[in-house]
Amino acid sequence: MTTIYPFSPERCEFDRSLIERLDGAGPRYTSYPTADRFSCGFKENDYRHSLTQRHIGANSKTLSLYVHLPFCNTICYYCACNKIITKDKSKADVYLDYLEKEIGLVADQLGTRERAIQLHFGGGTPTFLSDAQLERLMGMLRARFEFLPEGEYSIEIDPRKVSRETIFKLGELGFNRISVGVQDFEAAVQKAVNRIQSEEETLEVIQAARDAGFKSVSVDLIYGLPLQTRESMARTLGKVIAIAPDRIALYNYAHLPAVFKPQRRIVEAELPAAEVKLDILQDSVASLQAAGYVFIGMDHFARPDDELAVALRQGRLQRNFQGYSTHADCDMIGFGVSSIGKVGPCYSQNEKDLEPYYAALDAGHLPVMRGMTLDGDDILRRAVIQALMCRFSLSVEAIEQVFGITFAQYFAEELPRLRELAKLGLVVFDGDFLMVEPKGRFLIRSIAMTFDRHLRERQTTARYSRVI
């Protein structure tokens, strides 16, 4: 059923003074509770139990699948992903052998050939794999899962490593969406982050995807990189807008060299000052909106006719570990090192390094490193945060009916903060609806943090990125 909004979820307003006042570090809420709350006390048997319960419960929901492919030919200095730098393609053959074991163990535990509505290959660089290796991997997945014709099947692309023929091959394998890494077209910036990528090879890949019939092309950009200026980023964004991708992700570069070793190669003196970084973001948002792109949330924009923009208008946008999605909330199973999944009330994450990942599978075990089983409070707060992150609106009555609570009593500790946010013009709360105002949408992470009990009550060693 389509939600009728008393406001437009597409309107957003860049209020610089509020952003400067409230910008801080916080979770991205691809999950709640966030991954830093996972515990090593969550074991393989807990994950197996959740898979079995899905089967016993005859869960008719379709699945979302994620496969982490960690290999890269070269290192990008800004990267915070779990990756392995190598030029040896045979390492991918070994990795595929172990992925096949993991896929088999999970499918056996599920006990039936389940239907998949989503698939995403992330990395690393998924197209580090050869065409033959990608075909083998898709064959392994199709042997154990049924892929629905209406599904979203996406893959991350490095244009420097992909030919037109490979793009067509990906289409033949069933992929219908690609995410193209650009980050910045300026030569000086590319050199500073060790990612030299021409406009020509980027355009060639995107045109190939269109010729091959891909339903969506997304382009990734990063603001806050070394040597970026307002003028240089405007040039990059102008070129991207001219390409007219269906979606644009404009990520904030989080400089955390103590956590991510490759970032130590970045010259900190070359990073734009905080004020310049905010200038770049403000300019970029204005340019994207002038070009007709709709602000979806967080750092994502889409053309008005894109499925994400339509889902936002209709109140059915979702968010999971793969980002924003148009499909109803479903269980997600992650395969490969460091991958995260959600099955029922459980989150699980695989071993982050190859050696323990391989060792677990050699012993016939699922390579679970940590996870958690959500309690009732976690599930309730997850629903609240999901509604705010995806729809900028929350029906108090709906939450009360589903969870059997009185909202004002249950969230008594949160009400003072909501009143503060309302005074700032970020939200409107009348007791029946909580609605995020246009100037609050760029600060949606800060608003969602109001309902994060773990963040309020429990210490964490995690280093969160800046909200803006």
Beta strands, then each sheet from edge to edge (+ up, - down):
strand 1: 63-69
strand 2: 71-72
strand 3: 84-85
strand 4: 115-123
strand 5: 146-157
strand 6: 177-183
strand 7: 216-223
strand 8: 247-252
strand 9: 294-297
strand 10: 300-302
strand 11: 318-320
strand 12: 323-325
strand 13: 332-335
strand 14: 340-343
strand 15: 346-350
strand 16: 368-373
strand 17: 393-395
strand 18: 427-429
strand 19: 433-436
sheet 1: 9+ 10- 8+ 7+ 6+ 5+ 4+ 1+ 13+
sheet 2: 2+ 3+
sheet 3: 11+ 12-
sheet 4: 14+ 15- 16+
sheet 5: 17+ 19- 18+
end
